[in-house]
């Protein structure tokens, strides 16, 4: 290992543990990293316009005679091959709750899904992304059983705050008790449970916990995983008297993961999951030494607001303020995932009254609302709804434009600077799963429907709209994947077109290859003249028609991707 990297790792570990680590421990740590270095790394371009991610559960599809992971591989090869490059398989490990995010064994594949051979088969066809559930582990897992019986190593793996620990300022996304009592062989203990009593927070103040999770991290990379998502990473470190979120030690740990990833598996990518206000979220880029990718958590609710109100002012202002990203950093753009649509990311972007009004309108469209505790109050944390049903109406009620509105939401996401990601259900426009909520009593089940393969194909026949949506999204994604203007590294300029529109210019080094993206956010026809000097005549990539850009008329929720020889100077 280069002496500069070795010194950097030593310095980072000393900042995390306040120089309490012994020289032997540090030397052993370096030997541990060296032992996990990939001896045959394959250099690859980390991203380009062709990178599109699918977010899915490993058992979203089932059929007789094969494992769910095998069914997923066959389905993606048969239907999504030209549409996606990367598959994010949500936690596929043995678990006890939260649909996978309460991991019992970090080193095994859940046998209900398949095995490591299935993962390796998928990795041959697609880039794979996996979760490192870094903050907590299952109360029914091996480590916690060791904790309860006071056996090594698990007996020191979980965070039990001292009696004088001040947790009065803690910020977290749940209303459940922060501390959960357990009887152990060493007497009763209260453990820290950020998310639920079954998800027990790991104690990173113990350096052996950090080393164990790094071993898990490197194990996933050794299995061919090339994008790792650090789940709930913001809550990792606990300090008395603080909010216990975004602590300096947490950022140091993220940087440590990044440095070790870059050294052992160059070209692999690190993604942080921090569903918080935008200004807090982007701190996980660090100084270019933390995440390669961060989620655009503000995008899903901002798009809903723009399309419900027919007004893009907030969306436009937010996009203008994003600014560019440094080399080696970009955004992951998405509209929904296995979780709900976060409300906190809108703080400081949309006035509170407008957020409340949007939530009420979504509830009228069948959405549920999950809350968190803020002081003595319960406040909205996330909106639980499928994105398709969230757009079956506007603030004025139901109308006939659900499909057009939904397709536009996905098209905007595809065109923004960054890497786009589709949640499996969004590829087909799936409705709310009311039966799922009724069966589990959990709001998030509304957007976690799973299918027998035959059930999904039958649904296409019964309701052709679902197949139509897949066909159209595949078409638009195919265009994106063949246009250099949509590379995550391509410049994005936001256009001022008026409240009824959202517009961006994706500008390449060669202006004739740039693309102007224009969106009518309303349920009415709208006339538009592009800013003088931008372009004269243009071809719309989505309809393959030639347009006079001085007098464009857009249908309700129409999207245009315009390409031509621009008149503006380079």
C-alpha positions in Angstrom: 0.0 0.0 0.0 1.2 3.5 -0.9 2.5 5.3 2.2 0.2 8.2 1.5 -2.9 6.1 1.5 -1.6 4.3 4.6 -1.1 7.6 6.4 -4.5 8.8 5.3 -6.2 5.7 6.7 -4.2 6.0 10.0 -5.2 9.7 10.3 -8.8 9.0 9.6 -9.0 6.2 12.1 -7.3 8.3 14.7 -9.8 11.1 14.2 -12.7 8.6 14.6 -11.3 7.0 17.7 -9.4 10.0 19.1 -6.0 8.4 18.9 -7.0 5.5 21.2 -6.1 2.7 18.8 -2.8 0.9 19.4 -0.1 0.7 16.8 -0.6 -3.0 16.5 -4.3 -2.6 15.9 -3.6 -0.1 13.1 -1.0 -2.3 11.5 -3.4 -5.3 11.7 -6.0 -3.1 10.0 -3.8 -2.3 7.1 -2.9 -6.0 6.7 -6.7 -6.7 6.8 -7.3 -4.2 3.9 -4.4 -5.6 1.9 -5.7 -9.2 2.3 -9.0 -8.1 0.7 -7.5 -6.2 -2.3 -8.8 -7.4 -5.7 -5.7 -8.7 -7.4 -7.2 -8.6 -10.9 -9.2 -5.3 -11.0 -11.1 -4.5 -14.2 -10.9 -0.8 -15.0 -14.2 0.5 -16.2 -16.0 3.8 -16.9 -17.9 4.4 -13.7 -20.9 5.9 -15.5 -22.2 7.3 -18.7 -25.6 7.9 -20.4 -26.2 4.2 -20.6 -26.3 3.6 -16.9 -29.9 3.1 -15.7 -30.8 1.4 -12.5 -33.7 -0.9 -11.6 -34.7 -1.0 -7.9 -36.4 -4.2 -6.9 -36.9 -6.8 -4.3 -35.3 -10.1 -5.1 -38.6 -11.9 -4.9 -40.7 -9.3 -6.7 -41.5 -12.1 -9.2 -42.0 -15.8 -8.6 -42.7 -18.8 -10.8 -42.8 -22.5 -10.3 -39.5 -24.5 -10.7 -37.0 -21.8 -10.2 -35.7 -19.4 -7.4 -37.1 -15.8 -7.4 -33.6 -14.5 -8.2 -33.5 -16.8 -11.2 -36.9 -15.6 -12.3 -35.8 -12.0 -11.9 -32.8 -12.6 -14.1 -34.9 -14.2 -16.8 -37.4 -11.4 -16.7 -34.9 -8.6 -16.9 -33.1 -10.3 -19.8 -36.4 -10.9 -21.7 -38.1 -7.6 -21.1 -35.6 -5.0 -19.7 -32.3 -5.8 -21.4 -32.2 -2.6 -23.5 -33.7 -0.5 -20.7 -31.5 -1.0 -17.7 -27.8 -1.6 -17.0 -27.8 -2.1 -13.2 -30.1 -3.9 -10.8 -30.3 -2.8 -7.2 -31.6 -5.9 -5.4 -32.9 -4.7 -2.1 -31.5 -6.7 0.9 -31.4 -10.3 -0.1 -30.1 -11.7 3.2 -32.0 -13.7 5.9 -34.1 -11.1 7.9 -36.6 -10.8 10.6 -38.6 -7.7 9.7 -38.9 -4.5 7.6 -38.9 -6.5 4.3 -35.1 -7.2 4.5 -33.7 -4.3 6.4 -33.4 -6.2 9.7 -30.5 -8.5 8.7 -29.9 -11.7 10.6 -26.9 -12.9 8.7 -24.9 -10.5 6.5 -23.0 -13.2 4.7 -25.8 -15.4 3.4 -28.4 -15.1 0.7 -32.0 -15.7 2.0 -32.7 -19.2 0.9 -36.3 -18.1 0.0 -34.7 -16.0 -2.8 -31.9 -18.3 -4.0 -28.2 -18.5 -3.2 -24.9 -16.9 -4.1 -24.9 -18.8 -7.4 -28.0 -16.9 -8.4 -26.4 -13.6 -7.5 -23.3 -14.5 -9.5 -25.5 -15.4 -12.5 -27.2 -12.0 -12.4 -23.8 -10.3 -12.1 -22.8 -11.8 -15.5 -25.7 -10.1 -17.2 -26.1 -6.8 -15.2 -24.1 -4.6 -12.9 -25.3 -5.4 -9.4 -26.1 -3.0 -6.5 -26.6 -4.2 -2.9 -27.3 -2.7 0.5 -24.9 -2.6 3.3 -27.4 -2.2 6.2 -24.7 -0.5 8.2 -26.6 1.1 11.1 -28.2 -1.9 12.7 -28.7 -5.6 12.8 -31.6 -8.0 13.7 -32.5 -8.7 17.3 -32.9 -12.3 16.1 -29.5 -12.5 14.4 -26.3 -14.3 15.4 -24.6 -11.2 16.8 -27.5 -10.2 19.0 -27.9 -13.7 20.3 -24.3 -13.4 21.4 -25.0 -10.1 22.9 -27.9 -11.6 25.0 -25.7 -14.5 26.1 -22.7 -12.2 26.8 -20.5 -14.1 24.2 -17.9 -12.6 22.0 -17.8 -11.0 19.6 -21.5 -9.9 19.6 -21.5 -9.0 23.3 -19.8 -5.7 22.4 -21.4 -5.0 19.0 -24.5 -3.1 20.1 -25.0 0.4 21.5 -26.2 0.6 25.1 -26.0 4.3 26.1 -24.7 5.1 29.6 -27.2 6.3 32.2 -26.0 10.0 31.8 -26.3 10.0 27.9 -28.4 13.0 26.9 -30.7 11.9 24.0 -33.0 14.9 24.3 -31.9 16.4 20.9 -32.0 13.2 18.9 -33.6 13.4 15.4 -34.8 10.2 13.8 -37.6 9.1 11.4 -39.7 7.1 13.9 -42.0 7.5 16.8 -41.2 4.1 18.4 -39.2 4.0 21.7 -35.6 5.0 21.2 -34.3 2.5 23.8 -35.5 -1.1 24.0 -34.9 -3.2 27.2 -33.6 -6.7 26.9 -32.7 -9.3 29.5 -29.1 -10.5 29.0 -26.8 -13.0 30.8 -25.2 -9.9 32.2 -28.5 -8.4 33.5 -31.1 -6.1 32.0 -29.8 -3.7 29.3 -31.3 -1.0 27.2 -30.2 -0.9 23.6 -30.5 1.9 21.1 -33.1 1.2 18.4 -33.4 4.0 15.9 -35.9 2.3 13.6 -37.6 -0.5 15.6 -37.2 -2.8 18.5 -36.1 -5.5 16.1 -33.4 -3.3 14.4 -30.7 -2.8 17.0 -28.1 -0.2 16.4 -24.5 -1.3 16.1 -21.9 0.3 18.3 -19.3 1.9 16.0 -17.4 3.3 19.0 -16.1 -0.3 19.2 -13.5 -0.4 16.4 -14.1 -4.1 16.0 -17.6 -3.3 14.8 -16.2 -1.0 12.1 -13.8 -3.7 11.0 -16.6 -6.4 10.9 -18.8 -4.2 8.7 -15.9 -3.4 6.5 -15.4 -7.1 6.1 -19.0 -7.5 5.1 -18.6 -4.6 2.7 -15.5 -6.2 1.1 -17.2 -9.6 1.0 -20.0 -8.1 -1.2 -17.5 -6.6 -3.5 -15.7 -9.9 -3.8 -19.0 -11.4 -4.9 -19.2 -9.1 -7.9 -21.4 -6.3 -6.4 -20.2 -3.1 -7.9 -22.5 -0.5 -6.4 -23.0 -0.5 -2.6 -25.7 1.5 -0.9 -25.0 2.6 2.7 -28.4 2.2 4.2 -29.4 4.7 7.0 -25.8 5.8 7.2 -26.6 9.2 8.8 -27.5 7.7 12.1 -24.3 5.7 12.6 -22.5 7.6 15.4 -24.1 8.6 18.7 -22.8 11.5 20.8 -24.5 12.6 24.0 -26.2 16.0 23.7 -26.4 16.0 19.9 -29.0 15.1 17.3 -27.1 11.8 16.7 -27.3 12.4 12.9 -24.6 13.5 10.5 -21.9 13.3 13.2 -18.3 14.1 12.1 -17.4 10.5 12.9 -20.1 9.3 10.5 -18.6 11.3 7.7 -15.2 9.9 8.5 -16.5 6.4 8.4 -18.1 7.0 4.9 -14.8 8.4 3.7 -13.0 5.3 5.1 -15.4 3.0 3.2 -14.8 5.1 0.0 -11.0 5.0 0.3 -10.9 1.3 0.9 -13.3 0.7 -2.0 -11.2 2.8 -4.3 -8.1 0.9 -3.3 -9.4 -2.7 -3.3 -12.0 -2.5 -6.1 -11.3 0.6 -8.3 -14.4 1.5 -10.4 -16.9 0.3 -7.8 -19.4 3.0 -6.6 -20.6 4.1 -3.2 -24.1 5.5 -2.7 -25.3 7.0 0.6 -29.0 6.8 1.7 -29.8 9.9 3.7 -33.4 10.9 3.4 -33.0 14.4 4.9 -33.3 18.0 3.7 -31.3 18.7 0.6 -28.5 20.8 2.2 -27.8 18.0 4.7 -28.0 15.4 2.0 -25.3 16.8 -0.3 -22.8 16.9 2.6 -22.3 13.2 1.9 -20.3 14.1 -1.2 -17.8 15.4 1.3 -14.8 17.0 -0.4 -15.1 14.4 -3.2 -13.9 11.8 -0.7 -17.3 10.3 0.4 -20.1 9.1 -1.8 -19.8 8.8 -5.5 -23.6 9.0 -5.7 -26.3 10.6 -3.5 -30.1 10.3 -3.9 -32.1 13.3 -5.1 -34.6 12.9 -2.3 -36.2 16.2 -3.0 -37.1 15.2 -6.6 -40.1 12.8 -6.0 -42.1 15.2 -3.9 -41.1 18.2 -6.0 -42.3 16.5 -9.2 -45.6 15.7 -7.5 -46.1 19.3 -6.4 -45.3 20.6 -9.9 -47.7 18.2 -11.6 -50.5 18.6 -9.0 -50.4 22.3 -9.1 -49.4 22.7 -12.8 -46.7 25.0 -11.7 -42.9 24.4 -12.0 -41.6 27.4 -10.1 -40.3 25.4 -7.1 -38.9 22.6 -9.3 -37.2 25.2 -11.5 -35.7 27.1 -8.6 -34.5 23.9 -6.9 -32.9 22.7 -10.2 -31.1 26.1 -10.7 -29.7 25.9 -7.2 -28.3 22.4 -7.6 -25.3 23.6 -9.4 -22.8 21.2 -11.0 -21.1 18.3 -9.4 -17.3 17.7 -9.2 -15.7 15.0 -11.2 -16.5 11.5 -9.8 -19.7 12.7 -8.1 -23.3 12.7 -9.3 -26.9 12.3 -8.3 -29.1 9.3 -8.3 -32.5 10.5 -9.7 -35.6 8.5 -8.9 -39.3 9.1 -8.2 -40.1 6.3 -5.8 -38.6 3.3 -4.1 -39.5 0.6 -1.6 -39.9 3.4 1.0 -42.4 6.2 1.0 -41.9 9.6 -0.6 -40.0 11.7 1.9 -41.4 15.0 3.2 -38.3 16.3 5.0 -36.3 16.9 1.8 -38.8 19.6 0.9 -37.8 21.7 4.0 -36.5 25.1 2.8 -37.7 24.5 -0.8 -41.5 24.6 -0.6 -43.4 26.6 2.1 -44.9 24.4 4.9 -48.4 25.4 4.0 -48.0 24.1 0.5 -46.5 20.9 1.7 -49.4 20.3 4.0 -51.9 21.1 1.2 -50.1 18.6 -1.1 -50.2 15.9 1.6 -54.0 16.4 2.0 -54.5 16.1 -1.7 -52.5 12.9 -1.9 -54.5 11.5 1.0 -57.6 12.1 -1.1 -56.0 10.0 -3.8 -55.5 7.1 -1.5 -52.1 7.8 0.0 -51.2 7.0 3.6 -49.0 9.2 5.7 -46.3 7.9 8.1 -45.3 10.3 10.9 -42.3 10.8 13.2 -42.0 12.4 16.6 -40.8 16.0 16.7 -40.8 17.1 20.3 -44.2 16.2 21.6 -45.8 16.4 18.1 -46.3 13.8 15.4 -45.3 15.3 12.1 -45.4 13.8 8.5 -42.3 11.9 7.6 -43.2 10.2 4.4 -46.1 9.7 2.0 -47.0 6.1 1.2 -48.5 5.6 -2.3 -47.5 4.2 -5.6 -46.2 7.0 -7.9 -48.7 6.0 -10.5 -51.7 6.5 -8.2 -50.2 9.7 -6.7 -50.7 11.1 -10.2 -54.2 10.0 -11.0 -55.4 13.5 -10.3 -54.3 17.0 -9.4 -55.2 19.5 -6.7 -58.5 19.9 -8.6 -59.4 16.2 -8.5 -59.4 13.2 -10.8 -59.1 13.6 -14.5 -58.2 11.6 -17.6 -54.5 12.4 -17.7 -53.1 9.9 -15.2 -50.9 8.0 -17.7 -49.7 11.2 -19.5 -48.8 12.8 -16.1 -47.0 9.7 -14.9 -45.0 9.3 -18.1 -43.9 12.9 -17.9 -42.8 12.4 -14.3 -40.5 9.5 -15.4 -39.3 11.4 -18.4 -38.2 14.4 -16.4 -36.3 12.0 -14.1 -34.6 10.4 -17.1 -33.4 13.7 -18.4 -32.0 15.3 -15.3 -28.2 15.3 -14.7 -27.3 12.2 -12.8 -28.0 8.5 -13.0 -31.7 7.5 -13.3 -33.3 4.7 -11.4 -36.7 3.0 -11.9 -38.5 1.3 -9.1 -39.9 -2.0 -10.5 -43.5 -1.1 -10.0 -43.0 2.2 -11.8 -42.0 0.4 -15.0 -45.6 -0.7 -15.4 -47.6 2.0 -13.6 -48.9 -0.3 -10.7 -51.7 0.9 -8.5 -51.8 1.0 -4.7 -51.7 -2.4 -3.0 -54.6 -1.9 -0.5 -54.7 -5.6 0.3 -51.0 -5.5 1.2 -51.6 -2.8 3.7 -54.5 -4.6 5.1 -52.5 -7.8 5.5 -49.4 -6.3 7.2 -50.8 -3.2 8.9 -47.8 -1.3 7.5 -48.2 1.8 5.3 -45.2 1.0 3.2 -46.8 -2.2 1.9 -48.9 0.0 -0.4 -45.9 0.2 -2.7 -44.3 -3.2 -2.2 -46.6 -5.5 -4.2 -45.0 -8.7 -5.5 -46.3 -10.9 -8.2 -46.4 -14.4 -9.6 -44.9 -14.1 -13.0 -48.2 -15.4 -14.6 -50.1 -12.8 -12.6 -48.1 -9.9 -14.0 -48.4 -11.1 -17.6 -52.1 -11.6 -17.1 -52.4 -8.1 -15.7 -50.9 -6.8 -19.0 -53.6 -8.5 -20.9 -56.4 -7.4 -18.6 -55.2 -3.8 -18.5 -53.0 -3.0 -21.5 -52.1 0.3 -20.0 -49.5 -1.4 -17.9 -47.8 -2.9 -21.0 -48.2 0.5 -22.8 -46.3 2.2 -20.0 -43.5 -0.3 -20.1 -43.2 0.0 -23.9 -43.1 3.8 -23.7 -40.7 4.0 -20.8 -38.4 1.5 -22.6 -38.5 3.6 -25.7 -37.7 6.9 -23.9 -35.0 5.2 -21.9 -33.5 3.7 -25.1 -33.2 7.2 -26.5 -31.5 8.5 -23.4 -29.0 5.6 -23.4 -27.9 6.6 -26.9 -27.5 10.3 -26.4 -24.2 11.6 -25.0 -26.1 14.7 -23.8 -27.6 12.6 -21.0 -24.3 11.5 -19.6 -24.2 12.3 -15.8 -21.1 14.4 -16.5 -22.8 16.5 -19.1 -23.6 20.1 -18.1 -27.2 21.0 -17.2 -28.6 24.5 -17.7 -32.1 25.3 -16.4 -34.3 27.3 -18.7 -36.7 30.0 -17.6 -39.9 29.2 -19.6 -42.7 30.3 -17.2 -44.6 28.7 -14.4 -46.4 26.2 -16.7 -43.2 24.6 -17.9 -40.0 23.0 -16.8 -37.1 23.1 -19.1 -33.4 22.2 -19.2 -30.6 22.2 -21.7 -28.2 19.2 -21.5 -25.2 20.7 -23.1 -22.3 18.7 -24.6 -19.0 20.0 -25.9 -20.5 19.8 -29.4 -23.6 22.0 -29.3 -25.2 20.1 -32.2 -25.4 17.0 -29.9 -27.0 18.9 -27.0 -30.6 18.3 -26.1 -33.3 20.8 -24.9 -35.9 19.1 -22.7 -39.2 20.9 -22.3 -42.2 19.8 -20.3 -45.8 21.2 -20.2 -46.7 20.6 -16.5 -50.4 21.4 -17.0 -53.6 19.7 -18.1 -54.1 22.3 -20.9 -52.5 23.0 -24.3 -49.7 25.5 -23.9 -48.0 27.6 -26.5 -44.3 28.4 -26.1 -41.6 30.2 -28.0 -38.1 29.3 -27.0 -35.7 32.1 -25.9 -34.5 34.0 -29.0 -31.2 32.7 -30.4 -31.4 29.2 -28.8 -32.5 27.3 -31.9 -34.6 27.8 -35.0 -35.9 24.4 -36.1 -35.6 21.2 -34.2 -36.4 17.5 -34.2 -38.2 16.1 -31.3 -36.6 12.8 -30.3 -39.7 11.5 -28.6 -42.1 11.9 -31.5 -39.5 12.1 -34.3 -41.1 15.2 -35.7 -39.7 18.5 -36.9 -40.8 21.6 -35.0 -40.6 25.3 -35.6 -39.3 26.4 -32.2 -40.6 29.9 -32.5 -44.2 28.6 -32.2 -44.5 25.3 -30.4 -47.8 24.1 -29.1 -47.6 21.4 -26.4 -50.4 19.0 -25.5 -51.3 18.5 -21.8 -48.3 16.9 -20.1 -46.4 16.6 -23.3 -42.6 16.2 -23.1 -40.2 17.3 -25.8 -36.5 16.3 -26.2 -35.3 18.7 -28.9 -32.1 18.3 -30.8 -30.7 20.6 -33.6 -27.7 22.7 -34.5 -27.8 25.5 -31.8 -27.3 29.1 -32.6 -25.8 30.0 -29.2 -22.0 30.2 -29.1 -20.1 27.4 -27.4 
